Structures are given as C-alpha cells and as structure tokens.
C-alpha cells in the first residue's frame, strides 16, 4: 500500500468518478483504475462499487476512507511542523468552534495580548459533531461546544467513547432568535412563549428536524400542528440570512451572558424561552492525552471570563 493510493481513494470517493479524480490527480484514468484494483487485491476486499452512474464506496470502503483521511491528516501535521520550527512551541494553538461569535472575540483578545510575539493560531468552525470530530481526530487541540441539557448524558457518553474530556463553562435558558422581519423583534420584554411564536416559520439546523435531537422542538411545544412552515439548514450563515429576510425564528444554544462582552449578529435579537426546563450548556473539550500549552490555557482563561 502506497501513500498515493490513499490519496487516490479519497479523491475518487469525493468525486464519485474515475475521470474527474484522474484529472484532479494529474494521472491517466487507466493508471488510476489499475492502482485502485491493485490496492483492492492487496486488501482482499472491494473499496468501491462500480456502476454506470459512477463509483460508490462499499461498507468496507467507508471504513477504509475514515482511516485513510486520519492517516493523511497526521502526515500533513508532521509536514507542517517543519514550517513552524521558528515559532516557540508554547505559542501554537488550534481551536474548533461552533461559530460562536464571542469565541472569535476571545481569540482576538488573545492576539492583542501577544502583540510583537511570534505565534501560530488555527481556528476552525463547524457544527457540534464537526467540532467533536476535529478534536477526536487531533486536528484541533481544543473545541468549544454548546448543547441542550436534555442530551447531556448522551454527549458525555460520546465524549468518553472518544477519549475526550469535557469542562463545563456555563448554562443558560434556551434562546429564541429572530430578525427584523419578525414582529417579535420589536417587543419590549425579553421573554417569549411558544404561543407567541405560533404562525411564524420555524428555522433550524438539520439536527432539530431529523435524528435524536428532533424531539427538542416537541419538548418546547413547537409541533408541526402549529408550526407547519419549517426550514432546515446545515450552517449558521444561512440561518442568519433567512432570519433577516423572513418572519422566521430559530432555537439556539446562544449564551446571553457571554454576549454581554461582545456584539451579537447584527439586526437580530434573542429572547429567553418561557416555561421550559431545558437549558443550553456550553463548555470545552480536549483529548485526554493532550496537555494544554501556555497559549491554550491563556485562551481558556479569557473565554472563562466571559461567563463571570
């Protein structure tokens, strides 16, 4: 098995086409096909199912790609280390963030503390599962995650299975967020009920429409009977674009205490959800085998101050 074969499998899996993968890898299609067949013969199982519509991963192929991606990521990290020799080890830090704006504000304060110093910061963003995965795969040293209290036990078991340690920062009531297109934006009070939300578009991440987290809207009395207009999206940018242009509302793990220290998203407003026992919690995670360096600990200290 060769390193380039791992890269070839990942490229074919991504494109679903031998021709497109060959073009991207700058090799001929026959040579790529032969290389993959040789690899499958060496492994003793098929990585791809070949059809007239393209190349699809088999069940064993999906497992192979997961391992191949991890191996290539680790090789890239080892390669990048040579370019960072001029930076003191204590001033290198990588962070995964669920696109919380106040976390980026904390990063900016960390930078201000080191004006004139040489340092390397890596900041990656994604949804909860992405952040967990980035820390688990050692792509990032620390991850900041938010979640709903009713799923804390599930997440703690997930952290334990992935050998991750979780450190709680704070918990707050669930936030309901609206834009200027929703008349609730102009309320004088800072709390809303599910009855006040009725008739407006329910806008949410995919996880609240499908899978284990889909029970949360029902627990908040946001049922299809009264909220028949629904939009599910996969990223935060789309949520805030739609909040600005529709009468929609969304459920968030927004921590209102943290946002007292920095600005929230423009032309949006968040409310406390009345009459619910569900809260949102935020914390940070790391691998059990990772000891945070001085820069990471300084960032955690800054972030923790947002909840004081």
N, C-alpha and C positions, 0 to 999 in steps of 0.2 A: 504494500500500500504506500502510495506516494502523497506528499502534501498537495500537489497539484490536482490529484484525484478528488481530494476532499473539496477543494475549491470548485472543481467541475460539477460535483454532485449538487452543491449548494446553488450554483448558478442555474443548472437545469431545473432544480426544484423551484427556484424563484420565477423563472421564465416559462416553465412548462413546455419548452420547445428546444429540440436539439439545435435547430438552425439559429435561433436567437441566442442561445447560450454559446454556440460556437463563435458567433460574431462578437459577442461580448468578451470572450476569452482569447480572441485572435488566433484561433486554430481552425482547421478544417472540420466539417461535420463528420466525415468518415473517421478521422482520427479520434474525435471526441467519442463517437459511438463505440469504437473499438476499446478505448480506455475504460469506459464505463462497463462494458461487457467483461473485460479482464478483471476489473475490481469485483464485480458480482461473482465471477467464478472463484476468485480468491476467497471471498467471504462465505460462499456457499449458500447465498440467498439473493433474491431479486430486490434491488433498491427501488426500481421503477416498474410501473405497469405501462406498457407501450400501446397506445391506441391511435386510431386515425385522427383523433382530436388533440393529441399531444401526449406528454409524459406526465405520469402521476405517481406520487410516492406510494409505495406499499406500506403496510403497517410496520414492517421491519425497517423500511426506508425512512419513515418518520423518526424512529428511534436513532437511526444512523445519523441523520441530519442534525438532531439535537446535540449529539456528541461531537460531530464534526464542527459545528458552529462554536461550541465551547473550546475545542482544541485550537481553532484558528484565532479566537479572541485572545486566548492565553499567549499564543505565539506573537500576536500583534502587540500585546502588553510588554512582552520581553523585548521585542524590537524597539518599542518606543522608549524603553528605559535608557537606551544608549543616547537618545537625544535629550534626555533630562539630567544627564550627569552634572551639568553646570548648575542645577538647582538643588539646594540643600534638601535632604530627604524630609526634614521636618516641615518644609513648605510646599508639600504636594498633597492635594486633597481632591477626591472625586465624590460627587453628590448626585443622588437621584431624587427628583422632586415631583410631586403630583400637581405640578403647575400652580402651586400656591404662590401668590404674588408676594406675600410677606417673606417667604423663604428667599426669594431673589433679593429682597431688600436687605435681609441679613447677610447675604453674600456680598452685597455692595459695601456694607459696613465693615466686613472682614477685609475687603480690599483697601478701604480707607485706613485701616489700622496698620497696613503694611506698605504704605507709600514709600517707594525707594527700594523695597526688598524684591528679590527675585523669588517668584513662586509660580506654581502651576495649579490651576483650578480647572476641574472638569465638572460641568453642570449638565445633567441630562434630565429630560422630562418624560412623563408618561402617566398612564392610569395606574391604579393601585397595583394590579397584577404585574404590570411592566416594571414598576419600581421594585417590587419584591424580587422579581426575576433578575433584575440588574444587580442587586446586592448579592443574591444567591450565587450568581454566575461570576461574582467578583469583578464585574465591570465597574461598579461603584462601591466605595468603602462604606458609605452611609446612605440611607434612604429615609425620606420624610413621608409618612403615610397618614391618611385620615380614613376613618371608617365609622360605621354605625354601631352603637353599643350592643344591639341585638345580635351582631355577628362577631363579637369579640372572641368568644370561645373558639369559634371555627378558625379565626385568623391566628390565634395563639397556637392552636394545634398545627396549622400550616407553617408558622414560624419554627416551631420545634422540629417538624419533619425536615425542614431545610437547614437546620442548624443555625438559625438566626436568633439573635437576642433583641427583645423589644423593650423600649424605655418610654413610658408614658410622659407626655408633656402637659396635656390639659384635656378637659372635656367641656362641651358647651351644648345648649339646646340645638336641635336641628335648625338649619337656616332655610328659609324660603326666599329665593332671589327673583326679582322682577326687573324689567326695564321700563323705559318711559312710555312704551306702548301699552302697558298695563295700568289701568286706573288706580290700582293699589299703590303704585309708586308715589302717589301724592297724599297718602294717608298721613295723619299727624302722629298716630300711635306707632309703636314698633313691634306689635304682635299681630298675627293673623290666625284665623282658624281655617279648617278645611272647607267650611261652609262659605267663607269669604272667597275662596279660590275657585268655587264651583263656576263652571261656564267658561273658564279660561283654558288655554292649551297647556297640557302637561308636557313639559320638555325635560328630557332626562338622558343620562348615559344609557347605553345598551344594557348594562348590568341590572338596571331597575326594571327592565322590560322582560328579560329572559334570564333564567338561571336562579341560583339560590338567593340573590338579593331582590328578586322581583316581588317578594312578599312585603317589602317595606312600604310601597305606596298603599297597599291594602291596610297595613297597620296604622297608617296616617289618615285613613278614610278617603284616600284618593283612588276610588274604584272606577272601573270602566262605565258603570251605570251613570255616574255623574260627570265623568271626565272622558268623554268619547273621543275628543280630539287629542291625539298624542303624537309626539315626535321623539324618536330615539336617535341619538347621535353617538359618535365614537371619540370626540375630542372637545376640549374646553373652548377652543376658538369658535367652533360652530355654535356652541351653546350661547355665547355672548353676542354673536352676530344675530341670532334668532331672537334673543331677548330684546335686542334693540329695535327689531323690525316687526314684532308680533305682540299680541297680548298675553304671551305665554308666561309661565312661572316654572322654576326648577327647584329641586331639593339639593342642598349642598351640605358638605361637612365643613363649610366655612367657619373658621374660628373668629368670632367677633372681637374677642379680647386681643388677639394678635393683630388684627387690622386697625386697632387704635393707634398703632405705631407707624403705620404707613397707609397709603391710599388704596382704596378698593378699585374695582374696574369702573371706568367712567360710565355715567348715565345708567347705573344700576343701583339697586337698593336691596338690602337684605333685612328680613324680619325673623323674629322668633316664632316658632310654631307652637301655638297654644294647645294644651290638653293632650300632650303626648309624653310617654315615659321614655321614649327613645332619644338618646343624645348622640352627638357626634364626638369622636375622640381623635386626637392627633398625637403622634409620637414618632420616634425614630428607631431604625433598625440597623443592625450590623451583623456580620458573620461572627460566630463565636470565636473563630481563630484570628480575628483581626483586632489589634490593639490600636485605638485611635491615636494619631500623632498629635503634635502640639497644635498644628493648624486646624485639624478636625475638632479638637477639644475646644479651641477658641470659638469656632463656628457654633458648636453646640451651646456654649455659654451665651453667645449673642442671641441665638434662637430662643433659648430658655427664658431670657429676659423679657421676651415679648409676651409671656404669659404671667408675668409677675403682677 
